Amino acid sequence: MWPQKGLVARQFYKGVLIFSVMPTFRLGELFSGPGGLAYGAMQSISGDGCFSVEHAWASDYDPDSCATYIKNICPTAPETVLCKDVRNLDIKELPNIDAFAYGFPCNSFSNAGEHKGLANEKFGKLYWYGIEVLRNFRPKWFIAENVSGIKSAGNNDFHIILNDMKESGYRLTVHHYHAEDYGVPQTRHRVIIVGIRDDLDIEFKVPNPADYAHIDISARSALQNIPENVTNNEVRPISAKIIKRLSYIKPGQNIWQADDVMPEDLKIKAKTKISQIYRKLDPSKPSYTITAAGGGGTFGYHWDNRELTNRERARIQTFPDHYKFAGNYSSVRKQIGMAVPCRLSQVVITAILNSFAGIPYNHIKPNLVI
């Protein structure tokens, strides 16, 4: 059985618009956040125009993220977004799906966190709810995303997760993607797992980053020409002291790299010198990784001696300007920082669709052996 089918316009013939049938994968998503992964999926289409993705349902525990998702992904079907803790979600009662996506919480695997892995009672085992979706619905494919630190979390956590996915009936392709290699103006490195149901004669291959080498991924290009009336673009006021501190830091540098020229009263004392502290973007290079949270000095800084706006963060994460985020400044910052870059999602899911369509595409070998 192939996915649900819908009509898609193909061409005009003797003045008449001709329609043809397009197989459409109905996508379910856990830990959906503000919809970066989903938006990329909705923009994906196979090279022959015959395979696409449509939203079926999504779930997240954060009300602002759910509101953002509804506003941009499924405004006419708000009931398809279930805003609740996944532990209280009745997975068996969800509608049937052909495809599944989940960026299960990274708190337990991040190198910036405690790195407890599966031993973390709050976050570590939430990936299992995705396993339940795979076993209950048997979608034809799935995509899972997590931070680079998942490779080394716990004693054997990563292999436990992969083994659970394989035992659910999927062939896996695991790759450590560098988002900047795929046209994203940000050095964001993430592990992405693509699973194809093992009774299907379909092989997914990692898309070749060489196809995206022509894209300008500089911060200057990413942040130029932002419309004046665009949402989520307010400049947050910062103190005169911080502005003065930033004036001593060159584009691309953090506060530690400016230590030799920084006046004593502007220096900060810290036991751990985190590279993100008061780090400015270099306009000629991609942004460093946009983060979801953090205290003073971690907000991300423009080369013009100010904090980045949330719209600028969204641009760096390749959200389009019409994408509207719900919530206050801090909530929107968190949503953007936790999201999958839309363009990276589109690149990978387009490759999945091309695999199902039998369309050859440039590819490379996966860099993680399982």
N, C-alpha and C positions, 0 to 999 in steps of 0.2 A: 504493500500500500504506500502510495506517495502522499505528500502533504495535501492539505486542502487546496482547492484550485479556485482562482478568481480570474476575471477578465482584465486584460491589459491591451491598450491600444498599440497596434503595430505599425500600420501604414495607411495611406489613402490609396484607393484603387478606383479609378474612374469617378472621382469625386465622392466616393463613399468611404467612411472611416471603417477599416477592417479591424476586428478584435480577435485575439487568440487567447488560449488558455495558459495561465501562468501558475505553476505549482508554488504555493506559498507555505513556508514553515511557520507554524504558530509557536511563538516563543513564550516560555515561562521563565521567570527570573526571581531568585532569592537574593537578599541583601542588595537590592536594586539601586540604592542611593538615589541621586538626582537624575539618573538615566543616561549617563555618558555611554555606557556599553549598549544600552537599548537604542539610543539615537543613532549610533554608528551602525547597528544592525538594521535599522529601518532604512538607512541610506544605501544599504548593500544590495547588489543585484548581480546575477551571474553575467558573464560576458555575452551570452546569447540572449539576454533579457528574459530568460525562462524560469529563473528561480529567485525568490525574494523572501523577506521575513516580515511578519506582522506580529504585533503585540497580542498576547492572549491574557496573561496575568502577571503581576509582580507583587513582591512583598518586601517591606522594610519596616523597622521599628521606629524610625525617626519621623515625626509628623511633618516637619518642613521638607525633608527629602521626598516624602510621599506627595506633598502638595506640588513640589517642583516637577516630579515625574508626571503627575496627572496633567498639569498645565501644558506640558510640552510633548508628551508621548501619547496620551489617550484622553484628551479633554472631553470627549463625548461619552466616555465610558469610565467614569471615576470609580465605579464599583469594582472594577477589575484590579485595583491597587489595594492590597490588604495591609493596612498600617497596624502591625502588631509584632510582638516578639515572635521570632520563628519557632520558639519552643511552645508557643500557644497556637500554632497554625495547624489546622487539620489538613495535612497534605493530600490525603485520599479523597477529600471533597473538592479539590481544585479541578477545573476543566482540563480536558485532555490537551496535550501539547505534542509537537513534532520536534521541538528544539528547546534547549535549556541553557541558561547562562547564570553563573553566580561567581561573584568576587567575594568569597567567604572572608569574614573579618580577619584582618592582618595583625591585630593587636598582639597576638601571641608569637608572631613570627618576625616582626620588624626588628631590625638591628638597633633601632633607636629605643625599643621597648625592653621588657624584661626577658624576652626570648624564651618563654617557658614552653612554647609549643603546645602539644596536646595535653600537657599537664595543667594548663591553665583552665580551671573549672568554668570561668566565665566565657571565654572566647575559644579556647583551643579545640573543642570538639563540635563546634557549630557547623563545620564542614559536613558532618554526618547527615544533616538535614537535606543536603544536596544529593547524597547517596540514596536517601529514601525516595527523592523525586526520580532519580534514574531507575531505581528498581520498580517503582510503582507505575510510571508512565512509559518507560522504555523509549524515550525520544530518539530520533535517528542520529542526532549529534548534540554535543554540548561543548561549552567553552567555560573554563574556570580560570580566574586570574588571582594572583597574589604577589606579595612583595618578594624581592630577591632573597631575603632572609629565610624564606621557607625551605630553601635548599639545605640549610644547616641547622634547622630548629630541632631541639630535642636529640635523642640518640638515633632514632630511625623514623621520625615522624613523617617526613616527606614520602618515604617509601611505603609507609603504612597507608597514607592517603591515596597514593597512586595505586597500590594494590587493591584497596577497596573499590576504586573506580574500575579497575580491570575486572575484578570479580563481579561487578554489576553488569558486565557484558559489553565492554568497550575496548577498542584498540586506541591507544593513546599516542599522541605526538606532543612532546614536552619541549618547550624552547624558552630560553631567557632572552626576551625581546628588549632591544634598546629603542625606545620610542623615537628618539631623534633620528634613527636610521630609516624611519618610515614617514618622514615629513612632519613630525610633531616638533614644535620649537621648544623642546624641553629635554634635558637629560634625565629621563625617567625610565628606570629599568625594572621590568616585571616578568615574572614567570607566568606563562600562559599555557594551559593544558587544553588541547582539543581532543575530544573523544568521538569516535565514529562507532556506531553500534556494530558489534563484531559479526553479525549475520549479513551485513551489507558489503558488497564488493566495491567499496569506495575507499580511496586512499587520500588522506589529507597530506599536503606538503607545505612546509614553511615558506611563505612568500619571500622572494628575493629582495633585499633592501636596495639593490642597485637600481631597481625601477623607480625609486623615489629620490635618487641622489640629486635630481634637478630642482627640487623644491627648496626655496629659501627658508631656512629654519632659524634665522637670526631673530633675536628679541626685537630689534628695531622693526623688522618686517611684520612680526606678529602683532605689535602694538600700534601700528600706524593707522591713521584714518578711522579712529573709533568715533562713531556719530555722537553728536552732542546730546541727543535726547535718548540715548540707549539706557536701558535699565541697569541697576546694580553697578553704576560707575561712579558713585560718590567717593571723593577723596577724604579719607579719614584724617582729621587734624592730628598733628604730632607736635610735641613740645619744641621750643626754640633750642633746647639743649640737644635733642636728638637730631634736629636739622643741622646744627653746627657739627655734631659728631659725624654725620654722614658726609659733610663737606670735605672731611679729611680722607675719606675712603674713595679710592678710584673705582671706576666701573669694573666689575668682575672681582673685586676684592671683598674680603670680610674685615671685621674690625681688627682681628689679630694681625693681618697683613699690613695694616696701617699703624702698627704699634710704635714705629720709630718716629712718626710725625704727629701722633695724637697727643694733645696736651694731657697732663696728668688728671685734670678734673673731668675729662671726657672718657677716660679709659674705664673699662669695667673689669671686675675681678670674678673669675670663675675657675673652679677646679678642673672642669672639662671644657676644652676649647672646641665647641661645636662649630663646624665650618659655615653653618647657615647664619650665624649671629651677625646682624647688620651687614649682610652681604648684598651688594648691589648687582643688578643685572649688567652684563656686558652687552651693549647694543649690537655688537658684531657677531655674537655667539648665541646659541640657544640658551634659554633660561635654565637655571638649576631646578631641581625637583620642587614643585609646588606642594607644600604640606598642608595638612588639615587643621593643625592646632599648634600651640606653643606660646610661650610668654614673650616678654620684651625682646626685641631684636630678631624675631623669627618670622616676621610677617611678609618678608619679601620686599625688596626695595628697588625702586626705579633709579636709573642713573641721574635723574633730576632731583635727587635728595628728598624723596618722599616714599611713603608706602605705596605698594601697588594697589590699585582698586580691584574690587572683585571682578569687574568686567575684564580687566587686564589678566587676572588669574584665569578667567574663563577662556580668554583668547589663547593663552598659553596651553590650556587643556583642550584646545580646538573645538570648544563649544561655539556655535554660531551666535551672532549678535542678537538674533531674535529669541534666543533661549532665555527665559525669564526664571529667576530663582526666587523661591519663597523664603521668608524668614528675615531675621535681623542680620547685621553685618557679620557677626561671628558665626552664625549658623550657615550663612552662604559661603563664607570662607571655608568652613569645615566640609560642606557638601562638595565644593569644587576640588578641594585637596584630596578627598577620598575617591573621587571618580576615576573611571577608566577614560583616557583621552578618546574622544569620539573618533578621531581619524585612525587611531590604532585599532579600535574595535572594527571599524569599517574595512580596514585592510585585511584583517584576519578572517572576518566573516565572509567577505567577498571571495577569499580563497576557498573557504568551506563550500560556498555555493558553486564556485567553478568546479570543485572536486565532484560534487553531485551531478553537475551538468556534463561532466566528462570533457571539460575544456582545459587543455594544457596551459600552464602558466609558469613563468620563471620561478625557480625555487632553490632553496639551499637545504643542506642537511640540518636536522635539529641539533642543537649544541648541548642538550642534556640527554644522556643515555639512561634508559629505564630498564 
